Amino acid sequence: MIHRDRISALFMIGALLVASAAVAGEVTGNSGSDYAVVWLEGTLPKEIPAPLTVAQRGVRFTPDFAIVVVGQRVDFPNDDSVAHNVYSGSATKQLNLGVYEKGESRSVTFDQAGWVELRCWLHKRMNADIVVVPNRFYADARAGTFRIAGVPPGSYRIVALRRDGTRNTKKIAVPAAGSVAVEF
């Protein structure tokens, strides 16, 4: 009898997990060509993803565009045969990682949302952009369209950010299932 009770309890837990995953909507839309990133603001789960790597390779940043969540660490390994000095004077995050050689790495944790322009002090042609968003509910909108899936039902503000720092916001209501469409 105990064995049957355990199986029944496990079945109920599994059913609850599947049901909770099914209670999520999505946000889709058109950002036009002006906006690069969109994200949701409101009462949302706070999860910090694993560290991201932006390498220095071939006298370039790889990748040269990345989106990270507030609190997420970014590692900057130097995989090049020359020294580099990663820096940013951006209002979102000012940093100067100093000069470091091949095989060395530096790390930065990003603590506020916004746009960060990265450069190398030693190689003026090296540049990259990191957009810091407040949570995992975001999308890269550079192609003109976007989709944010797995959003808990509720009322939120959706933010679209341009490279120049211009923001456009709208209030939206996300259903428990289905989609809400947004145009910027």
Buried (B, 14 or more C-beta within 10 A) or exposed (E): EEEEEEEEEEEEEEEEEEEEEEEBBBBBBBBEEBBBBBBBBBEBEEEBEEEBBBBBEEBBBEEEBBBBBBBBBBEBBBBBEEBBBBBBEBEBBEBEBEBBEEEBBBEBEBEEBBBBBBBBBBBEEBEBBBBBBBBBBBBBBBEEEBEBEEBBBBEBEBBBBBBEEEEBEBEBEBBEEEBBEBEB
